[in-house]
Amino acid sequence: MNPRSLIARSLLVVAAALPLCAAESQSAPAAKPGSPEFERMKSLVGTWQGRVDVGQGPVDMVATYKLIAGGSVLEERVFAGTPMEMTTMYFDNGGKIAGTHYCVIGNRPQFLFKAADSKSITFEFDSNCGIDPKKESHMHSMKIIFKDANTIATSCGAIMDGKEVPAKESELKRMK
């Protein structure tokens, strides 16, 4: 079989399969329920606004939370459309909530579930993510405090130039 004929037949197979893929995507199975902490994080879906201090004093910030991947991942996006844009993806990992933060400083620290109570979820740095805390600046801890249905507080600890930077709490309000 000549190469052109093989390419043409391959394209026909792909073209024939596209409607099947589209039909499957429209009837994708519902996401399995996640850990109680992940299910709680889903309540954040929407847009939030507040002032945060990322090291140079308080600045306005908008955070959006969106479910993706059939409801199995919660995307958090902050400073969208600016040079400071960052994303954190929350997901269940072995029955526990975890996260990966895609940082403006060019790395991606990962977080593991540490603790939760009726008001908060706390994450700790995953030392297996490939970041050496002694050599690389990074976000090192994270806590989300659920004050009420329309108010949360966040605090993120960091390691900068090998030194711990204390976490600063910031309050965000749900935009309507």
C-alpha positions in Angstrom: 0.0 0.0 0.0 1.4 3.4 -0.9 1.9 6.1 1.7 -0.8 8.4 0.3 -3.4 5.6 0.3 -2.5 4.8 3.9 -2.8 8.4 5.0 -6.2 8.8 3.2 -7.5 5.6 4.9 -6.3 6.8 8.3 -8.0 10.1 7.8 -11.3 8.3 6.9 -11.1 6.2 10.1 -10.5 9.4 12.2 -13.3 11.2 10.5 -15.7 8.3 11.0 -14.8 8.2 14.7 -15.3 11.9 15.4 -19.1 11.7 15.7 -18.7 8.8 18.2 -16.3 10.9 20.3 -18.6 13.8 20.2 -21.6 11.7 21.3 -19.5 10.2 24.2 -18.4 13.6 25.4 -22.0 14.8 25.6 -22.9 11.8 27.7 -19.8 11.7 29.9 -20.4 9.9 33.2 -20.9 12.1 36.2 -17.8 12.6 38.3 -17.6 10.3 41.3 -18.1 12.1 44.6 -14.8 13.2 46.1 -13.4 13.4 49.6 -15.5 15.6 51.9 -12.9 18.3 51.6 -13.0 18.2 47.8 -16.8 18.3 47.9 -16.6 21.3 50.2 -14.2 23.1 47.8 -16.8 22.7 45.0 -18.9 25.3 46.9 -16.3 27.9 45.8 -17.4 27.7 42.1 -17.9 31.3 41.0 -16.0 34.6 41.2 -14.5 36.1 44.3 -12.9 39.5 45.0 -10.7 41.0 47.7 -7.3 42.5 48.5 -4.3 40.3 49.0 -0.7 41.0 49.9 1.7 39.0 47.7 4.8 40.7 49.0 4.6 44.2 47.8 1.6 45.4 49.8 -2.2 44.9 49.3 -3.5 44.7 45.8 -6.9 44.0 44.3 -7.4 40.4 43.3 -10.2 38.4 41.5 -10.2 34.7 41.9 -12.4 32.4 39.8 -13.2 28.8 40.7 -14.5 26.4 38.0 -15.1 22.7 37.8 -13.4 21.0 34.9 -12.7 17.4 33.8 -16.2 16.2 34.4 -16.3 17.7 37.9 -13.2 15.9 39.1 -10.9 19.0 39.2 -11.5 22.4 40.6 -9.5 25.1 38.9 -8.6 28.3 40.8 -7.4 31.2 38.7 -6.1 34.4 40.2 -5.0 37.6 38.5 -6.4 36.4 35.2 -5.1 38.3 32.1 -2.3 39.9 34.0 1.5 39.1 34.2 0.7 37.8 37.8 -1.8 35.2 36.5 -1.6 31.9 38.4 -3.7 28.7 38.6 -4.1 26.0 41.2 -5.8 22.7 40.4 -7.5 20.8 43.2 -8.3 17.2 42.9 -8.7 14.0 44.9 -5.6 11.8 45.2 -6.2 8.5 46.8 -9.3 9.7 48.6 -7.6 12.9 49.9 -7.8 16.4 48.4 -4.5 17.6 46.9 -3.4 20.4 44.7 -0.9 21.7 42.2 -0.1 25.4 42.0 1.2 26.8 38.8 3.1 29.8 40.0 4.1 33.1 38.4 7.7 32.4 39.6 7.8 29.5 37.1 7.4 26.4 39.3 4.6 24.2 40.4 4.6 23.2 44.1 2.2 20.4 45.0 0.1 20.2 48.1 -1.3 17.4 50.2 -4.2 17.5 52.6 -3.1 18.2 56.1 -6.2 18.9 58.2 -9.8 20.1 58.1 -12.4 21.2 60.5 -15.9 22.7 60.2 -14.4 26.1 59.1 -11.2 25.3 57.2 -9.0 23.1 55.0 -5.3 23.2 55.4 -2.7 21.9 52.8 1.0 21.2 53.3 3.8 21.1 50.9 4.4 17.8 49.1 8.2 17.2 49.4 8.0 14.7 46.5 7.1 17.4 44.0 10.6 18.1 42.9 11.2 21.5 44.5 14.1 21.8 46.9 12.9 24.2 49.6 16.5 25.1 50.5 17.3 26.2 47.0 14.0 27.2 45.3 11.5 29.9 46.3 7.9 28.6 46.3 4.5 28.6 47.9 4.9 26.3 50.9 1.5 26.1 52.6 -2.1 27.0 52.1 -5.3 27.3 54.2 -8.8 28.2 53.1 -11.2 29.4 55.8 -14.9 29.3 55.1 -16.3 32.2 57.0 -19.8 32.0 55.5 -21.3 31.1 52.1 -20.1 34.4 50.5 -16.9 35.0 52.5 -13.6 33.1 52.6 -10.2 33.9 53.8 -7.0 32.4 52.4 -3.5 32.3 53.7 -0.4 31.1 51.8 3.0 30.5 53.4 6.1 30.8 51.2 9.7 30.0 51.2 11.7 32.8 49.6 15.5 32.5 49.2 15.5 29.7 51.7 13.7 31.6 54.4 10.1 31.1 55.6 7.8 34.0 54.9 4.9 34.1 57.3 1.4 33.5 55.8 -0.8 36.5 55.5 -4.6 36.1 55.6 -6.7 37.7 52.9 -10.4 37.9 52.8 -12.4 37.4 49.6 -16.1 38.0 48.9 -18.3 36.2 46.4 -19.3 38.4 43.5 -22.9 38.3 42.5 
